[in-house]
Amino acid sequence: MTETAGAYPHLETAEELNAALAETTKWEKEQNKLMIWDHLTRLPFKVLDKLTPKFIHEKLGKLLDELGSYIQNGGNYLVAGRKVGSLMQAASRAAGGSGEGPFPLAVMDKAAEQLTQSSRNVATAQGATTGFGGVFTLAADIPAVLGLSLKVIQEIGLCYGYNPADKAERIFTVKVMQFASSDIVGKRTILKELNLQAGGNGDIAPGTNEAVSKIQGWKEVITVYRDNWGWKKMLQAIPVAGMFFGAYTNRKALEDVAEAARMLYRKRRIIARLAEME
């Protein structure tokens, strides 16, 4: 059974969906305008790279190998849907619904925002804790933020009906994380790969699956993610003072990732529902 307004009167009309689609399109266009701060934080990572002790490089290398298995089988980073399911039901009842799906966009948005807030708070505390120790705790901070990023993207995807148990959805998860940390050219490329431009339906573009499923491709995503923190992470490497920089940068990183996840998954759901009305 489709999710058309006729079958489920509590869902959106075509006009409402098109209005929501226009909101996501506007957001995409805004992503093409990088602020001066964003340009500064994309300075080369080489300076910090030289200051980073060898044992941290070794730990990061092992981390990359471990994360490479995420796309293949989910590994330790695959989230369970029970928590999100309960959250969706509660959000539905709070909005006067029955607590049963399919859920309207407003309920999906509410649940996604709650997940964003909780992950943002966790990331802030994480950054403050690891920033206190300077460069020697930086090795623990980067893996933690990457893990939090993957977690919140998957959970937001579940809010909009996309299950990371599917390998194609795990690829989408990785591309969302890459989108959040990319420059203008990178964002445009990723939108094309995700088939979310010019009426695309959000299915991964042909060839992307094979390219991203390789561990080397995953390493490139992590490299971009790491490099784009630039000198912000250098400031976090200062003992004690790094606590404040760490709290801010981690919070901002999770905000960016969660926002990208909300908008990109939301657009996919809107496009899917419009297609079901045709």
SEMAR-13197 format. One record per residue (C-alpha): residue number from 0; x, y, z. Coordinates in steps of 0.25 Angstrom, whole numbers. Example, Ala and Ser with C-alpha at 12.3 -4.5 7.8 and 13.67 -1.06 7.14 Angstrom:
<recs>
<rec seq="0" x="49" y="-18" z="31"/>
<rec seq="1" x="55" y="-4" z="29"/>
</recs>
This chain:
<recs>
<rec seq="0" x="0" y="0" z="0"/>
<rec seq="1" x="5" y="14" z="-3"/>
<rec seq="2" x="7" y="26" z="6"/>
<rec seq="3" x="-3" y="34" z="-2"/>
<rec seq="4" x="-12" y="45" z="4"/>
<rec seq="5" x="-24" y="37" z="-1"/>
<rec seq="6" x="-20" y="25" z="7"/>
<rec seq="7" x="-15" y="32" z="19"/>
<rec seq="8" x="-22" y="45" z="21"/>
<rec seq="9" x="-13" y="50" z="32"/>
<rec seq="10" x="-1" y="50" z="22"/>
<rec seq="11" x="3" y="62" z="14"/>
<rec seq="12" x="-4" y="67" z="1"/>
<rec seq="13" x="3" y="69" z="-12"/>
<rec seq="14" x="4" y="84" z="-10"/>
<rec seq="15" x="9" y="82" z="4"/>
<rec seq="16" x="20" y="73" z="-1"/>
<rec seq="17" x="24" y="82" z="-12"/>
<rec seq="18" x="25" y="93" z="-2"/>
<rec seq="19" x="34" y="85" z="7"/>
<rec seq="20" x="42" y="81" z="-5"/>
<rec seq="21" x="45" y="95" z="-8"/>
<rec seq="22" x="50" y="97" z="6"/>
<rec seq="23" x="61" y="86" z="4"/>
<rec seq="24" x="64" y="92" z="-10"/>
<rec seq="25" x="67" y="106" z="-3"/>
<rec seq="26" x="75" y="99" z="7"/>
<rec seq="27" x="84" y="92" z="-4"/>
<rec seq="28" x="86" y="106" z="-11"/>
<rec seq="29" x="91" y="112" z="3"/>
<rec seq="30" x="101" y="101" z="4"/>
<rec seq="31" x="108" y="107" z="-8"/>
<rec seq="32" x="112" y="120" z="0"/>
<rec seq="33" x="123" y="117" z="9"/>
<rec seq="34" x="126" y="127" z="20"/>
<rec seq="35" x="140" y="132" z="23"/>
<rec seq="36" x="141" y="124" z="35"/>
<rec seq="37" x="139" y="111" z="27"/>
<rec seq="38" x="150" y="115" z="17"/>
<rec seq="39" x="160" y="117" z="28"/>
<rec seq="40" x="156" y="104" z="35"/>
<rec seq="41" x="159" y="97" z="22"/>
<rec seq="42" x="174" y="100" z="23"/>
<rec seq="43" x="183" y="88" z="20"/>
<rec seq="44" x="185" y="78" z="31"/>
<rec seq="45" x="200" y="76" z="29"/>
<rec seq="46" x="204" y="85" z="40"/>
<rec seq="47" x="196" y="77" z="51"/>
<rec seq="48" x="200" y="65" z="44"/>
<rec seq="49" x="215" y="68" z="47"/>
<rec seq="50" x="211" y="71" z="61"/>
<rec seq="51" x="204" y="58" z="63"/>
<rec seq="52" x="212" y="47" z="71"/>
<rec seq="53" x="214" y="34" z="63"/>
<rec seq="54" x="206" y="26" z="73"/>
<rec seq="55" x="193" y="34" z="69"/>
<rec seq="56" x="196" y="32" z="54"/>
<rec seq="57" x="196" y="17" z="57"/>
<rec seq="58" x="183" y="17" z="64"/>
<rec seq="59" x="177" y="25" z="53"/>
<rec seq="60" x="182" y="15" z="43"/>
<rec seq="61" x="175" y="4" z="51"/>
<rec seq="62" x="163" y="12" z="52"/>
<rec seq="63" x="162" y="14" z="37"/>
<rec seq="64" x="163" y="-1" z="35"/>
<rec seq="65" x="152" y="-4" z="45"/>
<rec seq="66" x="143" y="6" z="39"/>
<rec seq="67" x="145" y="1" z="25"/>
<rec seq="68" x="136" y="-11" z="29"/>
<rec seq="69" x="124" y="-2" z="32"/>
<rec seq="70" x="119" y="-1" z="18"/>
<rec seq="71" x="122" y="-16" z="16"/>
<rec seq="72" x="114" y="-21" z="28"/>
<rec seq="73" x="111" y="-10" z="38"/>
<rec seq="74" x="121" y="-14" z="48"/>
<rec seq="75" x="121" y="-8" z="62"/>
<rec seq="76" x="115" y="5" z="56"/>
<rec seq="77" x="101" y="-1" z="51"/>
<rec seq="78" x="90" y="4" z="60"/>
<rec seq="79" x="77" y="-3" z="64"/>
<rec seq="80" x="64" y="3" z="60"/>
<rec seq="81" x="57" y="0" z="73"/>
<rec seq="82" x="61" y="13" z="80"/>
<rec seq="83" x="56" y="21" z="68"/>
<rec seq="84" x="44" y="13" z="66"/>
<rec seq="85" x="40" y="17" z="81"/>
<rec seq="86" x="43" y="31" z="78"/>
<rec seq="87" x="35" y="32" z="66"/>
<rec seq="88" x="23" y="26" z="73"/>
<rec seq="89" x="24" y="36" z="84"/>
<rec seq="90" x="25" y="48" z="75"/>
<rec seq="91" x="13" y="43" z="67"/>
<rec seq="92" x="5" y="42" z="80"/>
<rec seq="93" x="10" y="56" z="84"/>
<rec seq="94" x="5" y="61" z="71"/>
<rec seq="95" x="-9" y="55" z="73"/>
<rec seq="96" x="-6" y="43" z="64"/>
<rec seq="97" x="-9" y="28" z="67"/>
<rec seq="98" x="6" y="25" z="69"/>
<rec seq="99" x="6" y="16" z="57"/>
<rec seq="100" x="12" y="18" z="43"/>
<rec seq="101" x="13" y="23" z="33"/>
<rec seq="102" x="17" y="36" z="40"/>
<rec seq="103" x="15" y="50" z="34"/>
<rec seq="104" x="27" y="59" z="31"/>
<rec seq="105" x="24" y="67" z="44"/>
<rec seq="106" x="26" y="55" z="53"/>
<rec seq="107" x="39" y="50" z="45"/>
<rec seq="108" x="44" y="65" z="47"/>
<rec seq="109" x="41" y="65" z="61"/>
<rec seq="110" x="48" y="52" z="64"/>
<rec seq="111" x="60" y="55" z="56"/>
<rec seq="112" x="62" y="69" z="63"/>
<rec seq="113" x="61" y="61" z="77"/>
<rec seq="114" x="72" y="52" z="72"/>
<rec seq="115" x="80" y="64" z="67"/>
<rec seq="116" x="80" y="71" z="80"/>
<rec seq="117" x="84" y="58" z="88"/>
<rec seq="118" x="96" y="55" z="79"/>
<rec seq="119" x="100" y="70" z="80"/>
<rec seq="120" x="100" y="69" z="95"/>
<rec seq="121" x="108" y="57" z="95"/>
<rec seq="122" x="118" y="62" z="85"/>
<rec seq="123" x="120" y="75" z="93"/>
<rec seq="124" x="123" y="67" z="106"/>
<rec seq="125" x="132" y="58" z="98"/>
<rec seq="126" x="140" y="69" z="92"/>
<rec seq="127" x="142" y="76" z="105"/>
<rec seq="128" x="147" y="63" z="112"/>
<rec seq="129" x="157" y="60" z="101"/>
<rec seq="130" x="161" y="74" z="99"/>
<rec seq="131" x="166" y="75" z="113"/>
<rec seq="132" x="177" y="66" z="110"/>
<rec seq="133" x="182" y="73" z="98"/>
<rec seq="134" x="188" y="65" z="86"/>
<rec seq="135" x="190" y="52" z="94"/>
<rec seq="136" x="175" y="51" z="95"/>
<rec seq="137" x="172" y="55" z="81"/>
<rec seq="138" x="174" y="41" z="76"/>
<rec seq="139" x="162" y="37" z="85"/>
<rec seq="140" x="154" y="49" z="80"/>
<rec seq="141" x="154" y="47" z="65"/>
<rec seq="142" x="149" y="33" z="66"/>
<rec seq="143" x="138" y="37" z="76"/>
<rec seq="144" x="133" y="48" z="67"/>
<rec seq="145" x="133" y="39" z="55"/>
<rec seq="146" x="125" y="29" z="62"/>
<rec seq="147" x="115" y="39" z="67"/>
<rec seq="148" x="113" y="45" z="53"/>
<rec seq="149" x="110" y="31" z="47"/>
<rec seq="150" x="101" y="28" z="59"/>
<rec seq="151" x="92" y="41" z="57"/>
<rec seq="152" x="92" y="40" z="42"/>
<rec seq="153" x="87" y="25" z="43"/>
<rec seq="154" x="76" y="29" z="53"/>
<rec seq="155" x="71" y="41" z="45"/>
<rec seq="156" x="71" y="32" z="33"/>
<rec seq="157" x="62" y="22" z="41"/>
<rec seq="158" x="53" y="34" z="45"/>
<rec seq="159" x="50" y="36" z="30"/>
<rec seq="160" x="48" y="21" z="27"/>
<rec seq="161" x="62" y="18" z="22"/>
<rec seq="162" x="69" y="6" z="29"/>
<rec seq="163" x="84" y="5" z="30"/>
<rec seq="164" x="83" y="-10" z="30"/>
<rec seq="165" x="82" y="-9" z="15"/>
<rec seq="166" x="96" y="-7" z="9"/>
<rec seq="167" x="92" y="3" z="0"/>
<rec seq="168" x="87" y="12" z="11"/>
<rec seq="169" x="100" y="10" z="18"/>
<rec seq="170" x="107" y="16" z="6"/>
<rec seq="171" x="97" y="28" z="7"/>
<rec seq="172" x="101" y="29" z="21"/>
<rec seq="173" x="115" y="31" z="18"/>
<rec seq="174" x="112" y="41" z="6"/>
<rec seq="175" x="104" y="49" z="16"/>
<rec seq="176" x="116" y="50" z="25"/>
<rec seq="177" x="125" y="54" z="14"/>
<rec seq="178" x="115" y="64" z="9"/>
<rec seq="179" x="115" y="71" z="23"/>
<rec seq="180" x="130" y="73" z="22"/>
<rec seq="181" x="132" y="76" z="8"/>
<rec seq="182" x="135" y="89" z="0"/>
<rec seq="183" x="125" y="95" z="-10"/>
<rec seq="184" x="130" y="86" z="-22"/>
<rec seq="185" x="130" y="74" z="-13"/>
<rec seq="186" x="115" y="76" z="-8"/>
<rec seq="187" x="111" y="78" z="-23"/>
<rec seq="188" x="118" y="65" z="-27"/>
<rec seq="189" x="112" y="57" z="-15"/>
<rec seq="190" x="98" y="62" z="-18"/>
<rec seq="191" x="100" y="57" z="-32"/>
<rec seq="192" x="104" y="44" z="-27"/>
<rec seq="193" x="92" y="43" z="-18"/>
<rec seq="194" x="83" y="46" z="-29"/>
<rec seq="195" x="76" y="57" z="-21"/>
<rec seq="196" x="77" y="68" z="-32"/>
<rec seq="197" x="68" y="72" z="-43"/>
<rec seq="198" x="57" y="62" z="-39"/>
<rec seq="199" x="65" y="51" z="-35"/>
<rec seq="200" x="59" y="40" z="-26"/>
<rec seq="201" x="71" y="39" z="-16"/>
<rec seq="202" x="75" y="25" z="-21"/>
<rec seq="203" x="90" y="24" z="-21"/>
<rec seq="204" x="95" y="27" z="-35"/>
<rec seq="205" x="101" y="16" z="-44"/>
<rec seq="206" x="115" y="13" z="-41"/>
<rec seq="207" x="115" y="20" z="-27"/>
<rec seq="208" x="112" y="7" z="-20"/>
<rec seq="209" x="125" y="0" z="-25"/>
<rec seq="210" x="134" y="12" z="-23"/>
<rec seq="211" x="130" y="15" z="-9"/>
<rec seq="212" x="129" y="0" z="-4"/>
<rec seq="213" x="144" y="0" z="-6"/>
<rec seq="214" x="152" y="2" z="7"/>
<rec seq="215" x="161" y="12" z="0"/>
<rec seq="216" x="149" y="20" z="-4"/>
<rec seq="217" x="144" y="20" z="11"/>
<rec seq="218" x="158" y="25" z="15"/>
<rec seq="219" x="157" y="36" z="5"/>
<rec seq="220" x="144" y="40" z="12"/>
<rec seq="221" x="151" y="40" z="26"/>
<rec seq="222" x="163" y="48" z="21"/>
<rec seq="223" x="154" y="59" z="16"/>
<rec seq="224" x="146" y="59" z="29"/>
<rec seq="225" x="159" y="60" z="37"/>
<rec seq="226" x="166" y="70" z="28"/>
<rec seq="227" x="154" y="80" z="28"/>
<rec seq="228" x="155" y="81" z="43"/>
<rec seq="229" x="169" y="88" z="40"/>
<rec seq="230" x="174" y="97" z="51"/>
<rec seq="231" x="162" y="96" z="59"/>
<rec seq="232" x="167" y="83" z="64"/>
<rec seq="233" x="181" y="89" z="66"/>
<rec seq="234" x="175" y="98" z="76"/>
<rec seq="235" x="168" y="87" z="83"/>
<rec seq="236" x="182" y="80" z="84"/>
<rec seq="237" x="186" y="91" z="94"/>
<rec seq="238" x="184" y="85" z="108"/>
<rec seq="239" x="173" y="90" z="117"/>
<rec seq="240" x="170" y="102" z="107"/>
<rec seq="241" x="167" y="91" z="97"/>
<rec seq="242" x="155" y="87" z="106"/>
<rec seq="243" x="147" y="99" z="101"/>
<rec seq="244" x="151" y="98" z="86"/>
<rec seq="245" x="148" y="83" z="87"/>
<rec seq="246" x="134" y="85" z="92"/>
<rec seq="247" x="131" y="96" z="81"/>
<rec seq="248" x="137" y="88" z="70"/>
<rec seq="249" x="131" y="75" z="73"/>
<rec seq="250" x="117" y="82" z="75"/>
<rec seq="251" x="118" y="89" z="62"/>
<rec seq="252" x="123" y="76" z="54"/>
<rec seq="253" x="111" y="69" z="59"/>
<rec seq="254" x="101" y="80" z="56"/>
<rec seq="255" x="106" y="80" z="42"/>
<rec seq="256" x="105" y="65" z="40"/>
<rec seq="257" x="91" y="64" z="46"/>
<rec seq="258" x="86" y="76" z="38"/>
<rec seq="259" x="91" y="70" z="25"/>
<rec seq="260" x="85" y="57" z="29"/>
<rec seq="261" x="71" y="63" z="33"/>
<rec seq="262" x="71" y="71" z="20"/>
<rec seq="263" x="76" y="60" z="10"/>
<rec seq="264" x="67" y="49" z="16"/>
<rec seq="265" x="55" y="58" z="17"/>
<rec seq="266" x="57" y="61" z="2"/>
<rec seq="267" x="57" y="46" z="-1"/>
<rec seq="268" x="44" y="44" z="7"/>
<rec seq="269" x="37" y="56" z="0"/>
<rec seq="270" x="41" y="51" z="-14"/>
<rec seq="271" x="37" y="37" z="-11"/>
<rec seq="272" x="23" y="42" z="-6"/>
<rec seq="273" x="21" y="51" z="-18"/>
<rec seq="274" x="24" y="39" z="-27"/>
<rec seq="275" x="14" y="31" z="-20"/>
<rec seq="276" x="3" y="41" z="-23"/>
<rec seq="277" x="6" y="40" z="-38"/>
</recs>
